[in-house]
Amino acid sequence: MAGPEDGVAGTVEAVRFDRVTKRFGGHTVLDGLDLAVGRGERVTLIGPSGSGKTTILRLLMTLERVTEGVIHVAGEPYSHMPSGHGARGAGAGPGGPDPKAGLVPASERYLAARRRGIGMVFQHFNLFPHMSVLENVVEAPVHVLREGKEAAEARARELLGMVGLADKVDARPTRLSGGQQQRVAIARALAMRPEILLLDEVTSALDPELVAEVLDVLRDVARATDITLLCVTHEMGFARDVSDRILMFDRGRIVESGRADELLDEPTHERTRAFLRAVR
C-alpha cells in the first residue's frame, strides 16, 4: 500500500500538510501530519471519533489554526504567508528543513482571499431558515464572489436541478426533509465554484432512510466534476465508490493508506481491521 504521505503520482498537489500538529491545551489532535492530496483526487479519511479527521477539514476551512507546521493549497502557503515579498527561507532544524522558514501566520485578509476556493458541507445543514432554497444557494455567490444576481440564480437553479430539487426553489428549509436540506447544502457549496470540496460526515445527522439519497447525489458530483474531494465518513460503501485513496487515522496519525479496494478488502494494520469490523 501507499505510504501515509503519498499522493497520486504525477499529479499537481491541491493540498499539502507539512508536519502539521494541532493541540487543544495539552491534548494533541494531529501529530506531525504529512499528507499530500493531488488535484482532482478523491480522498476519504476514516477512523474512530477523536482521531483527527474532522480537525483536518476545520484547518482547511480556517475554523482552527495550526499549532505547528504549514498547510499549502495549490502550491502556495495557506496557513502561513511569506514574511516579506515572496520570502521563503529553507532553514533547518533537528527534524530537517523548517516548513515555516520565511513564513509568518496568515492574516485574516490573506486567508479570506484563499479559502474561497474551498467549500465544505457540514454534518448539520446550517441553512438560513428565513430564506427560500434558491436564496440560500444564491446568497454567497452574490455577496462573496460578487456575481450578478441573474447569473447566480441561473447557476443555483442548475445546481438544484442536479441535486434533484428543481421543484423546491421557493420552499423554506423547514418544509424540507433532512435529506433534502443536505442536498441544498451541497448545491450551496458547489455554487461557490470550489476547487476543493470538504465533506464532514454529511449523513450522520440524517435518518437512515435518507442517507442513500444524499450519498447518491455526492456520487453524481464525483462522476460529473473534476473537483478535489476530501471526505470524512463512516459509510464504507460510499468511500469505496468515490475514493481514489482511503486513509485510516488513529490518535492524530495516519495508520494506513491505500487504494479503496486494497484498504477495505485487505487492510494490513490490525487497528484498521478492528475499525472496519466495528463499522460494518
PyMOL commands that set and color helices and strands:
alter all, ss='L'
color gray80, all
select helices_A, chain A and resi 53-60+108-117+133-143+149-162+166-168+173-175+178-191+208-224+236-242+260-265+270-279
alter helices_A, ss='H'
color red, helices_A
select strands_A, chain A and resi 13-24+27-38+42-46+68-73+76-77+80-82+92-93+96-97+103-105+118-121+196-200+228-232+245-250+253-258
alter strands_A, ss='S'
color yellow, strands_A
deselect
rebuild
show_as cartoon
